[in-house]
Amino acid sequence: MKKIVVFASGSGTNAENIIKHFASNEMVTVEAVFTNNPNAKVIERAKNNGVPAEVFSKSELIESIVLQKINIIQPDLIVLAGFLLKFPENIIAAYPNKIINIHPALLPKYGGKGMYGMNVHKAIVDNKEVETGITIHYVNEDYDEGGIIFQKKVTVLGTDTPEVVAEKIHDLEQRYFPGVIEKLLTDNSK
């Protein structure tokens, strides 16, 4: 049985989509959702789908307390799905090439510190980009610089607002993220 741990900071629509995708899968299970936000809607979404939610502080993330909890689970993959803190090097070192993130743009464009959510969509519209998309990538010590696993593009119209771009990106995330995770786990014989 392959085990996934999901990290999220907000509403948790991607986390819930992942949980539901694997709910009837006999080979993969979502073991837990971790969040740094005690008010995040992802907590309710996880619990409603029978997945335990673990709330932690930034200091617990940095001081290896979260790593200890992850080590108990021994996940095959750690999935960042709207997780807004920089992932600590101690967890990255403990799980090399087993941590992935989804970014709401076509990296390397519009990546880096502060480039998340509406900040990305606004920058894309302000710069009159004609396309954007999602990037699923491995996590390393630097924001949004890990190896790219998957990208999917979508057209940006001149009339699109950041909110419209956000909807297009959300649709791509919902459609492709669980399948890419499943492929990584089934292609990886480790």
N, C-alpha and C positions, 0 to 999 in steps of 0.2 A: 504494500500500500504506500503510495507516494503522499507526502504530507506538505501542505501549504500553510504558511502564516501570512496574513494580510495586515499591512500597516496603512492606516488612513487617519486624516485629521478632521474631516468635515462630514458632509451629508452621507457619504458612503454608497452612492449609487453604483459605482464600479465594484466596490467590495461585495455588495449584495448580488450583483450580476454574476460575479465569480462564484459566490457561495451557491447560488441557484444552479449555475451551469454544472457544478460538480456534485450536487445533492444526490443524484441517482447514479453517479459514477462509482463503480466498484473498485477502481484502481487508484483514485485520487480523492483526498478529503481535505477540506479546509478545517484545520485544527483550532485556530483562534484568530481573532482580530485584535490588534494592538492599536491603541490611540493615545495621543498626547493631550487630547481635548476632552475633559470630563463632560462637556455639554454637546459633544458631537452626535449627530443623528445616526452615525454608523453604529453606535453602541446598541441602540434600539433595533436597527436593521439586523445586526448580527444575532441578537438574542431572539428576535422573531423567527429567525431561520435556524435556531438550535445551535448556534456557534457561540462559544464563550468570548466575551470581550474583556480585554485587559487594559486598564487605564494606567498611565505612568506619567511621571514628571520628566522634564528635560534633564534634570540632574540624574534621575534613575536611568535614563537612556545613556548618558555619558559615563556614569560610574559602574557600568557593567551589570547592573541589576536586571535590566531588560535582556541582556545577553544570557544571563543565567536562566531566565525563564524560557528563552528561545531554546537553549541547550537541552532543557527538559523535554521539549517537544521533538527536537532533532528534525526540523523540516528539510525537505528536499528542495524547496524553493521558498524564498521570502519575496512577497509581492508588495511593492509600494503602489498604492492606488489612491492618489490624492493625499500623500503624506508630505507635510510642509517643512519638517525639520531636516537639517542636513543629517544624513545617516552616519553614525559614528564609525571610525576606522576599526575599532575593536570587533564590531560585528562583521564588517566587510572582510577583515582578515580571517575571521572564524568561518565564514561562508563564502569563499571565493567563487565567483561565477555562479552563485546561487541566489543572487539578489537582483531583482529587476524592477524597473520603474516605467510608468507610462508618462509621456510628456505631451502637452497639447500643442505641439508645433513640429515642424520638420527639422530636427536637429541636424547640423549644429546651429542653425538659425534660431534665435529667440530662446536660448537656453541660458542657464546661469542663475546666480543669486537674485531673488526677487522676481524671476520670470516664471510665474505660475498663474493659472486661472485667467481671470479677466485682464490681468496685466499683459499677458501674452496676446490675447485676442485684440485688445486695444492697440498694441504696438503693430500688429499685423494690418489692421485697418488703417491706422495712421500712416503707415509706410506704403499703403496702396499695393500690398502684395496681391497677386492674382491666384495664388494657391497657398494652402497650408495643409495641415494634417496632423497625424499622431506619430509618435516615435516610441517604440518599446525598446528599452536598452538596459544593458547591465549597469549596475551601480558600482562606481569606484569612489575614490576619495574626493573627487571634484564634481561639483554640480553639473549634471547632464553631459558628462564627458565619457561615460562608459561605452563599450562597444554596442553598436546598433544591431538589434535583433530583427526588427520589423518596422516598416513605415508604410503608411497609407495616405494618399493625397486626396484633397477635396478642393474644388474651385471656390475662390472668393470673388464675389461679384462687386462691382463698384458701388452698388447700393447697400451692401451688407453692413450692418452695424456690428459692434463687438458681440452683442447678444446673439445675433444670427450666427456669427462665426462660432460662438460657444455651443449653440445647438448642433451645428454641423459636426463639430469635434466630439461632442457627447455621443452622437449617433455612431461615429466611427469607433469610439472607445467601447461602447456597448456591443457593437457588432463583432469586433475583432479581438479584444483583449483576452477573453476566456479561451478562445481557440488557440491563440499563440501560447498561452500558458500550458494548455493541454499538449500541444505539439512539443514544447520544450521538455515536458516531463516524460512523454512517451518516446521521444527520440533519444533521450538521455538515459543510457543504460546503467548509470552509476547507482 
